[in-house]
């Protein structure tokens, strides 16, 4: 990778975090940050998704550990009526569903696989807000940006995102969403409570 970057005339990074990683590999590299555009926006015609709960928070993306979906499921214990919709596929699905069962929130965690962009547009349109408290794993796996945040914003929805990786490039903290430590369960729960406008006091 270092050899490729060294021989490149120009490197385009999706976030400042990614640009910094490139610079660490090759300090002389010419790096420009260009944020990706949202793929699903409010200009797309929504297609109804059946059997949705009346009110729900939403996550969209591959079901992998770094996304922090497990932290959201754990937070549901503090909100007895809150439903959580997950739209995506991935190797972490079984673990997430086992976690939901273990803590007794299975009936409030709804996983949808193989949705079309039009169906995901419907989820963005009807959710309360987006949540993706991503974190950096021990092996370095981390979120490079946060396109789903821009997608949610397109539908007028704010987002909770993790402070790790490139997510801070996607969220204007306090304006388009909230940035939290994706490893801190209390911080994530407080952020959810804040957007739900309910009291939360960690015991």
Order of alpha helices (4+ residues) and beta strands (2+ residues): alpha-beta-alpha-beta-beta-alpha-beta-alpha-beta-alpha-beta-alpha-beta-alpha-beta-alpha
